[in-house]
């Protein structure tokens, strides 16, 4: 978590009281400060600890249905396909307006990105940027490090190359040798294990690396990103008269103590990254945000930390399983109640407006631009789509005359899912069905 000076954490602390405030303080206070104030205690396995109580004052999703009229419309709409659907509709007070198989875990496809982006936004804040950095080491060599900027491109590489050359590389009549290390993840970590091998050849399944020129994709995936990067850097530097020695080092190895930062190229700010992940459903960006939010590029550890964070939010976690950040892994499992509760929780979050603004808009923007055009839903539903073979999901926030509705609909095998979801959203938009 961010330090206590973060405005979001201060704002959240003001809303808490009693024991839960103490829990949050312990979670965000620097470890050195805690060590000075508290005696050491034996460690307790996380699995044996009870879940944290929900934040005081925030509505929680109720378990009992409260709108029979909407429930009847839902059941009539899905008709004989009820078994393949999970649908949950809730309001801002936490009322469960309608629900069908809401606690049944389903493959969510790209609705998984709603989880990754919520986590990253909370942990990193709306102004966070991914940095690509050039370091000069004590022995005169250089190291290029990165955090997975999806927009890293040739112009940035050329600036790094020129800086390395000008800081000890190729001035004078006889070019000196420029020794440049490229810090990258090991090959076995480039793809989540559950991604199908065939998907890895497409642009949407490009490898997840720290130094990813054009997100490791051209018309299809770049299968060896470090090799491509070395080729681009060498060509740039040789054309300018430099002698170059390029090598690969582990991105997980710490920088030498004598390393000096020469230059960094920041990514677009967090709100752009969120939009790329949610509006355009960019798998690479969602995977990077999960890793950066967790503070580790070890995917197993990152998903574990994300699960702990989700539990702390007071969300219904039964059946939830996180396998990656994008939803391309079919081992992911979410429930529609979980997603509706997450959307409601994020609408209460200090950064909630940035989260909502990152989503596609029905009939207007992103993956929803061609859906529900010319209907009452156009411009009124902010959501995230998900599509892989046999799976269709749409979850988001529906604006109504009675306030927002949090809707999640996941189908694993429906025949005409977009038509069904459109009908459900229009029913949920009818605020007369569920009076306050």
DRENDODREN-326184 format. One record per residue (C-alpha): residue in one letter; y, z, x; residue number from 1. Coordinates in steps of 0.02 Angstrom, whole numbers, plus 50000, padded with zeros to 5 digits. Example, Ala and Ser with C-alpha at 12.3 -4.5 7.8 and 13.67 -1.06 7.14 Angstrom:
# DRENDODREN-326184
SITE  type  north     up   east  seq
SITE     A  49775  50390  50615    1
SITE     S  49947  50357  50684    2
END
This chain:
# DRENDODREN-326184
SITE  type  north     up   east  seq
SITE     X  50000  50000  50000    1
SITE     X  50181  49981  50049    2
SITE     X  50269  50134  50121    3
SITE     X  50360  50254  50006    4
SITE     X  50527  50170  50041    5
SITE     X  50467  50019  49940    6
SITE     X  50570  50007  49779    7
SITE     X  50413  49970  49679    8
SITE     X  50326  50126  49741    9
SITE     X  50480  50234  49708   10
SITE     X  50491  50163  49533   11
SITE     X  50308  50196  49500   12
SITE     X  50317  50373  49568   13
SITE     X  50457  50413  49448   14
SITE     X  50343  50366  49305   15
SITE     X  50203  50482  49360   16
SITE     X  50182  50669  49350   17
SITE     X  50065  50809  49401   18
SITE     X  49901  50773  49486   19
SITE     X  49913  50585  49472   20
SITE     X  50077  50583  49565   21
SITE     X  49992  50680  49704   22
SITE     X  49851  50553  49709   23
SITE     X  49975  50410  49725   24
SITE     X  50074  50499  49861   25
SITE     X  49915  50524  49959   26
SITE     X  49874  50340  49938   27
SITE     X  50041  50276  50003   28
SITE     X  50099  50406  50128   29
SITE     X  50080  50359  50312   30
SITE     X  49923  50431  50391   31
SITE     X  50021  50514  50532   32
SITE     X  50128  50611  50409   33
SITE     X  49976  50669  50313   34
SITE     X  49892  50726  50472   35
SITE     X  50039  50841  50507   36
SITE     X  50041  50915  50332   37
SITE     X  49860  50934  50281   38
SITE     X  49704  51008  50364   39
SITE     X  49559  50892  50394   40
SITE     X  49424  50892  50260   41
SITE     X  49249  50820  50260   42
SITE     X  49242  50641  50199   43
SITE     X  49170  50609  50027   44
SITE     X  49085  50440  49993   45
SITE     X  49197  50334  49882   46
SITE     X  49053  50294  49766   47
SITE     X  49033  50479  49723   48
SITE     X  49214  50507  49675   49
SITE     X  49266  50500  49492   50
SITE     X  49389  50361  49448   51
SITE     X  49573  50401  49459   52
SITE     X  49657  50444  49294   53
SITE     X  49765  50304  49225   54
SITE     X  49950  50305  49270   55
SITE     X  50043  50419  49150   56
SITE     X  50144  50329  49018   57
SITE     X  50058  50159  49034   58
SITE     X  49961  50097  48882   59
SITE     X  49774  50077  48902   60
SITE     X  49668  49951  48810   61
SITE     X  49588  50036  48661   62
SITE     X  49403  50020  48621   63
SITE     X  49416  50009  48430   64
SITE     X  49463  49850  48337   65
SITE     X  49625  49867  48240   66
SITE     X  49655  49697  48158   67
SITE     X  49512  49646  48041   68
SITE     X  49603  49490  47982   69
SITE     X  49618  49417  48157   70
SITE     X  49439  49469  48196   71
SITE     X  49377  49372  48045   72
SITE     X  49476  49218  48100   73
SITE     X  49404  49232  48275   74
SITE     X  49225  49238  48212   75
SITE     X  49254  49092  48095   76
SITE     X  49330  48988  48235   77
SITE     X  49186  49006  48358   78
SITE     X  49057  48996  48217   79
SITE     X  48884  48955  48288   80
SITE     X  48940  48964  48469   81
SITE     X  48978  49150  48469   82
SITE     X  48843  49187  48598   83
SITE     X  48926  49083  48735   84
SITE     X  49101  49155  48712   85
SITE     X  49189  49313  48769   86
SITE     X  49360  49334  48687   87
SITE     X  49484  49478  48684   88
SITE     X  49658  49487  48607   89
SITE     X  49769  49640  48631   90
SITE     X  49951  49687  48605   91
SITE     X  50078  49777  48712   92
SITE     X  50031  49948  48638   93
SITE     X  49852  49926  48696   94
SITE     X  49783  49890  48522   95
SITE     X  49623  49788  48527   96
SITE     X  49668  49661  48393   97
SITE     X  49510  49555  48404   98
SITE     X  49358  49549  48516   99
SITE     X  49197  49451  48534  100
SITE     X  49074  49497  48672  101
SITE     X  49222  49570  48763  102
SITE     X  49117  49679  48878  103
SITE     X  48991  49544  48923  104
SITE     X  49013  49485  49104  105
SITE     X  49043  49298  49120  106
SITE     X  49074  49174  49260  107
SITE     X  49265  49162  49254  108
SITE     X  49297  49007  49363  109
SITE     X  49480  49004  49415  110
SITE     X  49529  49148  49301  111
SITE     X  49475  49245  49455  112
SITE     X  49644  49197  49530  113
SITE     X  49731  49312  49405  114
SITE     X  49645  49456  49496  115
SITE     X  49686  49397  49672  116
SITE     X  49868  49362  49635  117
SITE     X  49895  49528  49545  118
SITE     X  49820  49620  49694  119
SITE     X  49922  49525  49823  120
SITE     X  50084  49545  49726  121
SITE     X  50059  49732  49709  122
SITE     X  50010  49759  49891  123
SITE     X  50131  49639  49976  124
SITE     X  50281  49625  49858  125
SITE     X  50375  49473  49790  126
SITE     X  50469  49435  49952  127
SITE     X  50318  49429  50067  128
SITE     X  50293  49274  50176  129
SITE     X  50145  49217  50278  130
SITE     X  50191  49195  50461  131
SITE     X  50131  49074  50594  132
SITE     X  50181  49140  50765  133
SITE     X  50190  49084  50946  134
SITE     X  50166  49219  51078  135
SITE     X  50194  49215  51265  136
SITE     X  50065  49319  51359  137
SITE     X  50089  49411  51521  138
SITE     X  49992  49283  51624  139
SITE     X  50108  49143  51568  140
SITE     X  49992  49070  51437  141
SITE     X  50030  49059  51251  142
SITE     X  49939  49106  51092  143
SITE     X  49963  49032  50918  144
SITE     X  49920  49148  50774  145
SITE     X  49929  49125  50586  146
SITE     X  49905  49203  50416  147
SITE     X  49847  49051  50318  148
SITE     X  50012  48969  50268  149
SITE     X  49955  48833  50146  150
SITE     X  50108  48726  50187  151
SITE     X  50089  48726  50377  152
SITE     X  50117  48547  50433  153
SITE     X  50155  48436  50583  154
SITE     X  50342  48476  50597  155
SITE     X  50303  48661  50625  156
SITE     X  50169  48618  50753  157
SITE     X  50293  48508  50846  158
SITE     X  50418  48650  50856  159
SITE     X  50285  48766  50927  160
SITE     X  50234  48635  51054  161
SITE     X  50413  48606  51113  162
SITE     X  50443  48793  51129  163
SITE     X  50286  48815  51234  164
SITE     X  50337  48672  51346  165
SITE     X  50514  48737  51365  166
SITE     X  50459  48914  51402  167
SITE     X  50359  48875  51557  168
SITE     X  50278  48710  51520  169
SITE     X  50346  48542  51573  170
SITE     X  50523  48549  51641  171
SITE     X  50549  48461  51807  172
SITE     X  50479  48301  51879  173
SITE     X  50302  48367  51895  174
SITE     X  50241  48438  51731  175
SITE     X  50167  48611  51744  176
SITE     X  50011  48659  51648  177
SITE     X  50037  48729  51473  178
SITE     X  49894  48845  51428  179
SITE     X  49888  48876  51241  180
SITE     X  49762  48982  51147  181
SITE     X  49727  48951  50963  182
SITE     X  49677  49111  50871  183
SITE     X  49557  49071  50730  184
SITE     X  49422  49146  50620  185
SITE     X  49239  49116  50666  186
SITE     X  49159  48965  50585  187
SITE     X  49040  49070  50480  188
SITE     X  49192  49146  50392  189
SITE     X  49276  48982  50343  190
SITE     X  49192  48972  50173  191
SITE     X  49138  49112  50055  192
SITE     X  48948  49116  50063  193
SITE     X  48929  49080  49878  194
SITE     X  49023  48916  49880  195
SITE     X  48905  48772  49847  196
SITE     X  48883  48662  50003  197
SITE     X  48933  48507  49905  198
SITE     X  49100  48585  49854  199
SITE     X  49147  48611  50036  200
SITE     X  49174  48425  50065  201
SITE     X  49309  48411  49931  202
SITE     X  49492  48457  49953  203
SITE     X  49474  48600  49828  204
SITE     X  49335  48674  49937  205
SITE     X  49422  48659  50105  206
SITE     X  49383  48794  50235  207
SITE     X  49489  48952  50234  208
SITE     X  49567  48971  50406  209
SITE     X  49722  49055  50477  210
SITE     X  49796  48896  50553  211
SITE     X  49772  48768  50415  212
SITE     X  49874  48609  50431  213
SITE     X  49905  48546  50252  214
SITE     X  49782  48677  50187  215
SITE     X  49641  48596  50285  216
SITE     X  49637  48448  50167  217
SITE     X  49693  48268  50169  218
SITE     X  49602  48166  50037  219
SITE     X  49452  48277  50064  220
SITE     X  49416  48437  50160  221
SITE     X  49443  48444  50347  222
SITE     X  49276  48508  50407  223
SITE     X  49332  48568  50580  224
SITE     X  49512  48632  50566  225
SITE     X  49527  48701  50745  226
SITE     X  49475  48533  50817  227
SITE     X  49603  48442  50712  228
SITE     X  49736  48567  50761  229
SITE     X  49697  48547  50946  230
SITE     X  49706  48358  50930  231
SITE     X  49877  48365  50845  232
SITE     X  49948  48488  50971  233
SITE     X  49881  48394  51122  234
SITE     X  49946  48228  51060  235
SITE     X  50119  48302  51029  236
SITE     X  50130  48383  51200  237
SITE     X  50054  48243  51304  238
SITE     X  50174  48118  51224  239
SITE     X  50315  48226  51292  240
SITE     X  50245  48230  51468  241
SITE     X  50155  48397  51469  242
SITE     X  49987  48440  51543  243
SITE     X  49893  48543  51415  244
SITE     X  49746  48662  51418  245
SITE     X  49695  48716  51243  246
SITE     X  49565  48849  51203  247
SITE     X  49500  48945  51053  248
SITE     X  49503  49135  51040  249
SITE     X  49451  49251  50901  250
SITE     X  49589  49291  50776  251
SITE     X  49509  49462  50758  252
SITE     X  49541  49506  50940  253
SITE     X  49704  49605  50963  254
SITE     X  49850  49528  51054  255
SITE     X  49874  49590  51233  256
SITE     X  49998  49732  51248  257
SITE     X  50114  49621  51351  258
SITE     X  50125  49483  51219  259
SITE     X  50302  49432  51172  260
SITE     X  50342  49343  51009  261
SITE     X  50435  49181  51047  262
SITE     X  50448  49104  50875  263
SITE     X  50379  49116  50699  264
SITE     X  50375  48996  50553  265
SITE     X  50373  49087  50385  266
SITE     X  50291  49017  50230  267
SITE     X  50373  48999  50062  268
SITE     X  50401  49171  49980  269
SITE     X  50270  49259  49876  270
SITE     X  50331  49190  49709  271
SITE     X  50298  49013  49772  272
SITE     X  50127  49062  49837  273
SITE     X  50084  49145  49670  274
SITE     X  50137  48989  49577  275
SITE     X  50033  48878  49690  276
SITE     X  49880  48987  49656  277
SITE     X  49906  49011  49468  278
SITE     X  50006  48863  49406  279
SITE     X  49917  48732  49512  280
SITE     X  49754  48830  49536  281
SITE     X  49753  48806  49725  282
SITE     X  49593  48883  49792  283
SITE     X  49649  48896  49973  284
SITE     X  49806  48995  49928  285
SITE     X  49713  49115  49815  286
SITE     X  49587  49151  49953  287
SITE     X  49725  49184  50079  288
SITE     X  49817  49300  49960  289
SITE     X  49660  49404  49933  290
SITE     X  49636  49425  50121  291
SITE     X  49818  49462  50160  292
SITE     X  49832  49583  50015  293
SITE     X  49681  49678  50080  294
SITE     X  49744  49672  50259  295
SITE     X  49581  49599  50322  296
SITE     X  49503  49426  50336  297
SITE     X  49330  49501  50320  298
SITE     X  49293  49439  50144  299
SITE     X  49165  49574  50104  300
SITE     X  49287  49710  50153  301
SITE     X  49431  49624  50062  302
SITE     X  49335  49614  49898  303
SITE     X  49283  49797  49916  304
SITE     X  49464  49851  49938  305
SITE     X  49517  49745  49791  306
SITE     X  49384  49825  49680  307
SITE     X  49449  49998  49728  308
SITE     X  49626  49945  49683  309
SITE     X  49569  49877  49515  310
SITE     X  49481  50040  49476  311
SITE     X  49640  50136  49515  312
SITE     X  49731  50034  49382  313
SITE     X  49625  50111  49245  314
SITE     X  49547  49942  49198  315
SITE     X  49377  49925  49111  316
SITE     X  49270  49886  49263  317
SITE     X  49096  49883  49188  318
SITE     X  49010  49721  49238  319
SITE     X  49153  49662  49349  320
SITE     X  49101  49583  49513  321
SITE     X  49217  49502  49641  322
SITE     X  49140  49375  49761  323
SITE     X  49292  49275  49816  324
SITE     X  49477  49253  49782  325
SITE     X  49478  49085  49694  326
SITE     X  49333  49083  49570  327
SITE     X  49236  48943  49653  328
SITE     X  49094  49064  49689  329
SITE     X  48978  49076  49539  330
SITE     X  48934  49255  49585  331
SITE     X  49101  49314  49514  332
SITE     X  49087  49408  49350  333
SITE     X  49232  49461  49238  334
SITE     X  49243  49516  49057  335
SITE     X  49374  49461  48934  336
SITE     X  49421  49643  48902  337
SITE     X  49450  49667  49088  338
SITE     X  49563  49515  49097  339
SITE     X  49662  49564  48942  340
SITE     X  49685  49739  49013  341
SITE     X  49739  49668  49181  342
SITE     X  49868  49556  49098  343
SITE     X  49934  49705  48999  344
SITE     X  49940  49813  49155  345
SITE     X  50033  49680  49255  346
SITE     X  50159  49657  49114  347
SITE     X  50204  49841  49143  348
SITE     X  50211  49819  49332  349
SITE     X  50379  49826  49425  350
SITE     X  50341  49648  49483  351
SITE     X  50277  49593  49314  352
SITE     X  50405  49456  49288  353
SITE     X  50355  49372  49451  354
SITE     X  50173  49379  49396  355
SITE     X  50209  49300  49226  356
SITE     X  50321  49168  49303  357
SITE     X  50179  49112  49418  358
SITE     X  50071  49049  49274  359
SITE     X  50050  48879  49197  360
SITE     X  50142  48849  49032  361
SITE     X  50063  48767  48880  362
SITE     X  50124  48589  48858  363
SITE     X  50246  48603  49003  364
SITE     X  50185  48654  49175  365
SITE     X  50035  48661  49290  366
SITE     X  49857  48651  49230  367
SITE     X  49915  48680  49050  368
SITE     X  50044  48540  49051  369
SITE     X  49935  48423  48947  370
SITE     X  49865  48553  48828  371
SITE     X  49938  48599  48658  372
SITE     X  50084  48480  48676  373
SITE     X  50187  48470  48516  374
SITE     X  50107  48625  48440  375
SITE     X  50179  48799  48411  376
SITE     X  50098  48850  48575  377
SITE     X  50204  48736  48682  378
SITE     X  50314  48841  48796  379
SITE     X  50248  49002  48718  380
SITE     X  50086  49029  48812  381
SITE     X  50088  49074  48997  382
SITE     X  49913  49069  49066  383
SITE     X  49781  49026  49193  384
SITE     X  49645  48899  49164  385
SITE     X  49473  48896  49242  386
SITE     X  49348  48754  49251  387
SITE     X  49185  48731  49343  388
SITE     X  49026  48651  49279  389
SITE     X  48980  48734  49114  390
SITE     X  49126  48856  49121  391
SITE     X  49295  48850  49036  392
SITE     X  49415  48996  49033  393
SITE     X  49595  49023  48985  394
SITE     X  49682  49192  48996  395
SITE     X  49865  49233  48983  396
SITE     X  50013  49301  48886  397
SITE     X  50057  49229  48716  398
SITE     X  50233  49256  48651  399
SITE     X  50241  49299  48465  400
SITE     X  50368  49365  48342  401
SITE     X  50286  49536  48359  402
SITE     X  50290  49540  48548  403
SITE     X  50168  49480  48680  404
SITE     X  49983  49457  48649  405
SITE     X  49863  49468  48796  406
SITE     X  49726  49342  48771  407
SITE     X  49569  49306  48871  408
SITE     X  49438  49179  48819  409
SITE     X  49290  49135  48931  410
SITE     X  49154  49014  48881  411
SITE     X  48995  48986  48979  412
SITE     X  48924  48835  48888  413
SITE     X  49039  48795  48741  414
SITE     X  49045  48617  48676  415
SITE     X  49233  48594  48645  416
SITE     X  49315  48744  48728  417
SITE     X  49495  48680  48734  418
SITE     X  49495  48646  48547  419
SITE     X  49421  48817  48510  420
SITE     X  49545  48907  48624  421
SITE     X  49691  48814  48545  422
SITE     X  49637  48871  48372  423
SITE     X  49617  49050  48432  424
SITE     X  49789  49053  48512  425
SITE     X  49872  48988  48354  426
SITE     X  49784  49123  48252  427
SITE     X  49841  49256  48376  428
SITE     X  50018  49187  48363  429
SITE     X  50021  49230  48177  430
SITE     X  50096  49404  48187  431
SITE     X  50075  49430  47999  432
SITE     X  49888  49448  48026  433
SITE     X  49912  49605  48131  434
SITE     X  50063  49705  48069  435
SITE     X  50123  49849  48180  436
END
